[in-house]
């Protein structure tokens, strides 16, 4: 996963946690606009989320942030 993508995921997690609290859940689509203008990045995150880690559709933002920080 690229450094830019990792930072984007961490930033989104931080924003959602600040807005809704530590129990907020995210889907992999939280990191992308409604218009899919970066299909390569979407596939990279989807592969990491679904295939590599077999995560549920919604996961804790805190959990996702911690996982990405460990990469």
C-alpha positions in Angstrom: 0.0 0.0 0.0 1.4 3.4 -1.0 2.3 6.0 1.6 -0.2 8.4 0.1 -3.0 5.9 0.4 -2.0 4.9 3.9 -2.1 8.5 5.0 -5.5 9.1 3.3 -7.0 6.1 5.2 -5.5 7.4 8.5 -6.8 10.9 7.8 -10.4 9.6 7.1 -10.3 7.4 10.1 -9.2 10.3 12.3 -11.9 12.6 10.9 -14.7 10.0 11.4 -13.5 9.2 14.9 -13.5 12.9 15.8 -17.0 13.4 14.3 -18.7 10.3 15.6 -16.6 8.8 18.4 -14.4 5.8 18.8 -17.1 3.3 18.0 -17.7 4.6 14.5 -17.6 2.0 11.7 -16.3 2.4 8.2 -16.6 0.5 4.9 -13.9 0.5 2.4 -15.8 3.0 0.3 -15.4 5.6 3.0 -12.0 6.5 1.5 -13.4 7.3 -2.0 -15.7 9.8 -3.6 -19.1 8.6 -4.8 -17.8 8.8 -8.3 -15.2 6.1 -8.9 -12.4 8.2 -10.5 -9.6 6.1 -9.0 -10.4 2.4 -9.8 -6.8 1.3 -9.2 -6.8 2.6 -5.7 -10.2 1.2 -5.0 -9.1 -2.2 -6.1 -5.9 -1.9 -3.9 -8.0 -1.1 -0.8 -10.6 -3.7 -1.7 -8.0 -6.4 -2.1 -6.4 -5.4 1.2 -9.7 -5.2 3.0 -11.5 -8.3 1.5 -9.0 -10.7 0.2 -6.0 -10.1 2.5 -7.7 -9.5 5.8 -11.2 -10.9 5.2 -12.8 -7.9 7.0 -16.5 -7.4 7.4 -18.3 -4.8 5.3 -18.2 -2.3 8.2 -15.2 -2.3 10.6 -14.2 0.0 13.4 -12.3 3.1 12.3 -9.9 2.6 15.2 -9.2 -1.0 14.1 -8.6 0.1 10.5 -6.3 3.0 11.5 -4.2 0.7 13.7 -3.9 -1.9 11.0 -2.8 0.6 8.4 -0.3 2.2 10.9 1.3 -1.2 11.3 2.0 -1.5 7.6 
